[in-house]
Amino acid sequence: MENVEPEEVGFSSIKLLEVKKYLEWSMKALKAASAAATVILRHGKIAAEWYLGRYNHCPDARAVDKNSQFKVYSVRKAYVATALSMLLDEGKVKLDDPLSEYFPELTDERGEITVRHIATHTSGLDPNAKHWKTAKLLHKPGSFHEYNNIGVLLITDLIHRVSGKPLHEFMEEKVFKPLGLKRTYWPLYPDEPPGDRVYVVRSETDCPGTLECVYYPIRPTAYSSLYTTARELARFGQMWLNEGELDGKRILSPEVVRLATTPQIPYPARRDAPYQGILWFLRVGSSSENPCPVIGDKVPVGSYAHGGASHCYLLVCPKLDLVAVKMLNRCHGPPEFDSDLDYRTFGDLVVSAITDVEA
């Protein structure tokens, strides 16, 4: 990706500094973040790129740079969405297939849950269960929307069963290698060398913090411990913006990208839910028509995004030919810090810095 002056791609350099100032404010407001990074792409070029802070709060900690790998937590759902979309593309999975077709052990009413339900957080399964095998059905599938990692765990196991490969192997072979994402991966074991991984911190005295892997600490197949760099997350977002293609490598068809980024939540669950595609949060209408928790009011219709517990965020705006990424290393945060508002504010500031479109 080529670095250019912001004005070359329709940004105001001065207004972009407001984004950087906001990132610096976020680090302080979280009362623990030691590291942050941002990459903003327009027309496939890097208009802004900042690396702030250090890998942890230890006095001799390394400074963050373009090679630093952050744990992105639930931003990984965009990668899970990619794998599921590939299987949809190949006709190996259908959104309205019941799970009993792939999990014959689901002989009770849970077998009636569909792929669409688990991809839109409308499965009705207990979100606090430790595993889908023991999760009880709290609501009729499709009747109630509740953000639910148990459904995502089901998707990762579905990918394994259908493809014959666990998620990390599937993504390495089908996505990471073709796109040249050499710094995007799931660490598998606790004793792996830290390399360029930024530590997850939970307080201002947390030294050195935590490096996490697939098997740490609770849900062994939830794959929450994806690490990547700001540049590689932006490149991944650019692939989606390009309707499934990057640098001549096609990962997804344009048709399945459009499917994944248009509303898929079934009725009646839709009545009380934000618009969602296949795991993505969507901006479908105006802020009054479509109150999306993670996409700001100034971000145009047709955009989609996902955030994670370390305050990492990926925003894709097709109408502006824009991808914006921010990364931090604080897990959760103080009660007064509103993560959803943080995502919305970041996106609105980025969009407000664009000068070549009408407000």
C-alpha positions in Angstrom: 0.0 0.0 0.0 1.3 3.4 -1.0 1.6 6.3 1.5 0.3 9.6 0.0 -0.3 13.1 1.3 -3.9 13.3 2.7 -4.9 16.0 0.2 -4.1 13.7 -2.7 -7.0 11.4 -1.8 -9.4 14.1 -0.6 -8.6 14.5 3.1 -7.7 17.6 5.1 -4.4 17.1 6.9 -5.5 19.4 9.6 -8.8 17.6 10.2 -7.1 14.3 10.2 -5.0 15.5 13.2 -8.3 15.6 15.1 -8.4 11.8 14.6 -4.9 11.4 16.0 -5.8 13.7 19.0 -8.9 11.5 19.6 -6.8 8.4 19.6 -4.4 10.0 22.2 -7.4 11.0 24.3 -8.8 7.4 24.1 -5.6 6.0 25.5 -5.8 8.3 28.5 -9.6 7.8 29.0 -9.2 4.1 29.1 -6.8 4.6 32.0 -4.6 1.7 31.0 -3.9 1.5 27.2 -0.2 1.6 26.6 -0.4 1.2 22.8 -2.4 2.4 19.8 -2.3 2.4 16.0 -4.4 3.8 13.2 -4.3 3.3 9.4 -6.8 5.1 7.1 -7.0 4.1 3.5 -8.7 6.1 0.7 -8.8 4.9 -2.9 -6.5 2.0 -1.7 -3.8 4.4 -0.5 -2.6 5.2 3.0 -3.7 8.7 3.9 -2.9 8.5 7.6 -0.9 6.1 9.7 0.1 6.6 13.4 1.7 4.4 16.0 1.6 5.5 19.6 3.0 4.3 22.9 4.7 1.0 23.8 4.0 -2.7 24.0 3.1 -2.5 27.7 3.7 -0.4 30.8 7.2 -1.8 31.7 9.9 0.9 31.6 11.9 -0.9 28.9 8.9 -1.8 26.7 9.3 -1.5 22.9 7.8 1.4 20.9 4.8 0.5 18.7 5.5 0.5 14.9 4.0 -0.8 11.7 5.0 -4.4 12.6 3.3 -4.4 15.9 0.5 -7.1 16.2 -2.5 -6.3 18.3 -5.1 -8.7 19.6 -8.3 -7.7 17.9 -10.9 -9.7 19.9 -14.3 -9.6 18.2 -13.0 -7.9 15.1 -12.1 -11.5 14.3 -15.7 -12.0 13.5 -15.1 -10.2 10.2 -12.6 -13.0 9.4 -15.1 -15.7 10.5 -17.6 -14.0 8.2 -15.0 -14.3 5.4 -14.6 -18.1 5.9 -18.4 -18.6 6.2 -18.9 -16.5 3.1 -16.4 -18.6 1.2 -18.4 -21.7 2.0 -21.6 -20.0 0.9 -19.9 -19.0 -2.3 -18.9 -22.7 -2.9 -22.4 -23.9 -2.2 -21.2 -26.1 0.7 -23.4 -24.2 3.2 -26.7 -22.4 2.9 -28.0 -19.7 5.2 -31.3 -21.4 5.9 -29.9 -24.9 6.4 -30.8 -26.2 9.9 -27.8 -27.0 12.1 -28.9 -30.6 12.4 -27.7 -31.0 8.8 -24.1 -30.4 10.0 -24.3 -31.4 13.6 -26.4 -34.6 13.8 -25.8 -34.7 17.5 -28.2 -31.8 17.8 -31.3 -34.0 18.0 -33.4 -31.7 20.2 -35.0 -28.3 19.2 -31.5 -26.7 18.9 -31.1 -28.6 15.6 -33.8 -26.3 14.1 -31.4 -23.3 14.5 -30.2 -22.3 11.0 -26.9 -21.0 9.8 -28.6 -17.6 9.3 -29.5 -17.6 13.0 -26.0 -18.1 14.2 -24.6 -15.6 11.7 -26.9 -12.9 12.9 -26.9 -13.5 16.7 -30.5 -14.7 16.6 -30.0 -18.4 17.6 -31.7 -18.0 20.9 -28.9 -20.0 22.7 -27.7 -19.0 26.1 -24.9 -16.5 25.5 -23.3 -17.3 28.9 -22.9 -21.0 28.3 -19.3 -22.3 28.2 -19.9 -24.3 24.9 -22.7 -24.7 22.4 -22.9 -28.4 23.3 -24.2 -27.5 26.7 -26.0 -24.3 25.8 -29.7 -24.2 26.4 -32.2 -22.6 24.1 -33.6 -19.5 25.8 -35.6 -18.2 22.9 -37.2 -19.5 19.8 -34.6 -19.3 17.0 -35.1 -16.2 14.9 -37.3 -14.5 17.5 -34.8 -12.5 19.5 -31.5 -10.7 18.8 -28.8 -11.0 21.4 -25.0 -10.6 20.7 -23.9 -14.2 21.2 -20.4 -15.6 21.0 -21.8 -19.1 21.3 -23.2 -18.7 17.8 -19.7 -17.7 16.6 -18.2 -20.7 18.2 -20.8 -22.8 16.3 -19.7 -21.1 13.1 -16.0 -22.0 13.7 -17.0 -25.6 14.3 -19.2 -25.6 11.3 -16.3 -24.3 9.1 -14.2 -27.2 10.5 -16.8 -29.8 9.8 -17.6 -28.7 6.3 -14.1 -27.8 5.1 -12.2 -30.5 7.0 -9.8 -27.8 8.4 -9.9 -25.9 11.7 -10.5 -22.2 11.2 -6.8 -21.1 11.6 -5.7 -23.5 8.9 -8.6 -22.7 6.6 -7.8 -18.9 6.9 -4.1 -19.3 6.5 -4.5 -21.3 3.3 -7.5 -19.6 1.8 -7.1 -16.0 2.9 -3.9 -15.0 4.6 -1.4 -16.5 2.2 -3.2 -15.4 -1.0 -3.4 -11.8 0.3 0.1 -11.8 1.7 -1.0 -11.2 5.3 2.1 -12.5 6.9 1.5 -10.9 10.3 -2.1 -12.1 10.8 -2.4 -15.3 12.7 -3.7 -17.1 15.7 -1.0 -18.1 18.2 -1.7 -21.7 19.2 0.2 -22.3 22.4 1.0 -20.4 25.6 4.8 -20.9 25.1 5.0 -19.4 21.6 7.7 -16.6 21.5 6.1 -13.1 21.8 7.6 -11.9 18.6 5.8 -8.6 17.7 2.7 -9.2 19.7 1.6 -6.2 21.8 0.6 -7.2 25.3 -3.0 -6.9 26.5 -3.1 -4.7 29.6 -5.9 -4.2 32.1 -4.5 -1.5 34.4 -1.8 1.2 34.4 0.4 -1.0 36.6 -0.1 -4.2 34.5 3.5 -5.2 33.5 4.1 -6.9 31.2 0.4 -7.7 30.6 -0.9 -10.8 28.8 -0.1 -12.5 25.6 -3.0 -14.8 24.7 -3.4 -17.7 22.3 -6.2 -20.0 21.0 -6.1 -22.2 24.0 -6.2 -19.4 26.6 -8.1 -19.2 28.8 -11.8 -20.4 28.7 -13.2 -21.4 25.4 -10.6 -23.5 23.6 -12.1 -23.2 20.1 -13.6 -19.7 20.2 -10.5 -18.3 18.3 -10.7 -15.0 20.1 -7.0 -14.5 20.1 -6.4 -13.3 16.5 -3.4 -11.0 16.2 -2.7 -8.7 13.3 -1.2 -5.3 12.4 -3.0 -2.1 11.6 -1.8 -2.3 8.0 -2.9 -5.9 7.5 -6.3 -5.3 9.1 -6.7 -2.3 6.7 -5.7 -4.5 3.7 -8.2 -7.1 4.8 -10.8 -4.4 4.9 -9.8 -3.2 1.4 -10.4 -6.8 0.1 -14.0 -6.4 1.4 -14.3 -2.9 -0.1 -13.1 -4.3 -3.4 -16.0 -6.8 -3.3 -13.8 -9.8 -2.5 -10.6 -9.0 -4.5 -7.2 -7.6 -3.6 -4.1 -7.2 -5.8 -5.5 -9.6 -8.4 -6.4 -12.3 -5.8 -10.1 -13.0 -5.6 -11.2 -14.4 -2.2 -15.0 -13.8 -2.4 -17.4 -13.2 -5.2 -19.0 -9.8 -5.4 -22.4 -11.5 -4.9 -21.5 -13.0 -1.6 -19.9 -9.8 -0.4 -23.2 -8.0 -1.1 -25.1 -10.7 0.7 -22.9 -10.5 3.7 -23.2 -6.7 3.9 -26.9 -6.4 3.5 -29.5 -7.1 6.3 -29.9 -10.8 7.1 -31.6 -10.8 10.5 -34.9 -12.7 10.3 -38.2 -11.3 11.5 -39.5 -11.0 14.2 -36.0 -10.6 15.8 -35.3 -7.6 13.5 -37.9 -5.5 15.3 -35.5 -4.8 18.2 -32.1 -5.3 16.6 -29.6 -3.2 14.7 -29.2 -4.1 11.1 -26.7 -6.9 10.7 -25.4 -8.9 7.7 -23.3 -12.0 8.1 -21.7 -11.0 11.5 -21.1 -7.4 10.2 -22.9 -4.4 11.7 -24.5 -2.3 8.9 -25.4 1.3 8.2 -28.7 0.9 6.3 -30.6 4.1 6.8 -30.2 7.5 8.6 -29.3 7.5 12.2 -32.9 8.0 13.2 -34.1 5.2 11.0 -31.2 2.8 11.7 -29.6 3.4 15.1 -26.4 1.4 14.6 -24.5 1.0 17.9 -21.0 1.0 16.3 -21.3 3.2 13.2 -21.4 7.0 13.5 -24.1 9.4 12.2 -21.8 11.0 9.6 -20.8 7.6 8.1 -22.7 7.0 4.9 -25.4 4.4 4.2 -23.9 1.2 2.9 -21.0 1.2 5.4 -20.2 -1.8 7.7 -18.0 -2.3 10.7 -17.0 -4.4 13.7 -15.3 -3.7 17.0 -13.5 -5.7 19.6 -13.0 -5.7 23.4 -9.6 -4.1 23.1 -11.2 -1.1 21.4 -9.9 -2.2 18.0 -12.2 -1.3 15.1 -12.6 -1.9 11.4 -14.8 0.4 9.3 -15.5 -0.1 5.6 -17.3 2.7 3.6 -17.8 1.8 0.0 -19.5 5.1 -0.9 -16.3 7.0 0.2 -13.9 4.3 -1.0 -12.6 4.3 2.6 -11.2 1.9 5.1 -10.4 3.0 8.6 -8.7 1.0 11.3 -7.8 1.8 14.9 -6.2 -0.5 17.5 -5.6 -0.3 21.2 -4.3 -2.8 23.8 -6.6 -2.2 26.7 -9.1 -5.1 27.5 -12.5 -3.6 28.2 -12.1 -0.4 30.3 -13.5 1.7 33.1 -17.3 1.7 33.4 -17.6 5.3 32.2 -15.9 4.5 28.9 -18.6 3.9 26.2 -17.0 1.5 23.6 -19.8 1.9 21.1 -19.6 5.7 21.4 -15.9 5.4 20.9 -16.4 3.6 17.6 -18.9 6.0 16.4 -16.8 9.0 17.3 -13.7 7.7 15.6 -15.7 7.0 12.3 -17.4 10.4 12.4 -14.0 12.1 12.8 -12.5 10.2 9.9 -15.4 11.0 7.6 -15.5 14.6 8.7 -11.9 15.0 7.5 -12.9 14.2 3.9 -13.1 17.4 1.8 -14.0 16.2 -1.7 -17.6 15.1 -1.0 -20.7 17.1 0.0 -21.6 17.0 3.7 
